[in-house]
Amino acid sequence: MNNKRISRISEEIKKVVSELISREIKDPRVSPMTSVTKVEVTKDLSYAKIYISVLGDKGVKEDTLEGLQSAKGFIRREISNRINLRHVPEPVFYLDESIEHGLYISKLIEKVNEEDKNKRGDIDE
């Protein structure tokens, strides 16, 4: 299947799932601070890998994943209602830790820069 079409379908699914998570899923396990970072649809449209980012500790992240797994049928049905596809991909949820990893790396860089500045006795200030 055409890569351009796959990417358009992925973006549409991302919009639908984001809206469902923020407005329509009533499961208390799903954190209100959940966002969809990326969706990858397989070429045969059988699966949609949905990467989510959750703000909170490990327990909140695991609960949100469990809540989304249990709402998988509802999410798939809503995707089929809102997007005109012959075959609706099955959603598979993954936790995306890239934002937290980026923040961690940024803090490490700031720490190293600060230590370097203190070692050299920087005159810039």
DALIN-V888952 format. One record per residue. RES is the residue in one letter. OMEGA is omega in degrees with one decimal (none if undefined). NEAR is the number of other C-alpha atoms within 10 Angstrom. Layout:
BEGIN
RES/OMEGA/NEAR + RES/OMEGA/NEAR
END
This chain:
BEGIN
M/-177.1/9 + N/-179.3/7 + N/179.0/9 + K/179.5/9 + R/178.9/11 + I/-179.1/17 + S/176.4/16 + R/178.2/12 + I/178.9/20 + S/179.9/21 + E/178.2/16 + E/178.2/16 + I/178.1/28 + K/178.7/22 + K/-177.3/14 + V/-177.5/17 + V/177.3/23 + S/179.3/17 + E/179.1/14 + L/-178.3/16 + I/-175.3/21 + S/-172.2/15 + R/-166.2/10 + E/179.2/11 + I/-174.4/18 + K/-178.4/12 + D/-179.0/14 + P/178.2/10 + R/-178.2/16 + V/-177.9/22 + S/175.6/19 + P/178.8/14 + M/-179.3/14 + T/176.4/17 + S/177.9/19 + V/-177.7/21 + T/-176.8/16 + K/173.6/16 + V/175.8/24 + E/178.4/20 + V/178.0/21 + T/-176.1/15 + K/179.4/14 + D/179.0/10 + L/-179.9/18 + S/-179.2/12 + Y/172.5/15 + A/175.8/22 + K/-176.4/17 + I/-179.4/22 + Y/-178.4/18 + I/175.7/20 + S/-177.6/20 + V/177.2/24 + L/-180.0/14 + G/-178.8/11 + D/-175.0/8 + K/180.0/10 + G/179.0/9 + V/-180.0/16 + K/179.6/21 + E/177.9/15 + D/179.5/15 + T/177.4/24 + L/178.5/20 + E/178.9/16 + G/179.1/18 + L/176.9/21 + Q/-179.6/14 + S/178.5/12 + A/-175.7/17 + K/179.5/16 + G/177.5/13 + F/-178.7/13 + I/179.9/22 + R/179.1/17 + R/179.4/12 + E/175.3/16 + I/-179.3/23 + S/178.6/16 + N/-172.8/11 + R/179.9/11 + I/-177.4/13 + N/178.9/10 + L/176.8/12 + R/178.5/8 + H/-178.6/10 + V/-179.2/19 + P/176.5/19 + E/-179.5/19 + P/175.3/24 + V/-173.4/15 + F/176.8/18 + Y/177.2/15 + L/-179.9/16 + D/-177.8/17 + E/-173.8/12 + S/-179.8/11 + I/178.3/13 + E/179.2/13 + H/178.1/11 + G/177.7/11 + L/178.6/11 + Y/179.3/12 + I/178.5/12 + S/179.0/12 + K/177.6/12 + L/179.9/12 + I/178.3/12 + E/-179.4/12 + K/179.7/12 + V/178.2/12 + N/179.8/12 + E/178.5/12 + E/179.4/12 + D/179.2/12 + K/179.4/13 + N/179.4/10 + K/-176.2/9 + R/-175.4/8 + G/-173.9/10 + D/-176.7/10 + I/-175.5/6 + D/-173.9/5 + E/none/4
END
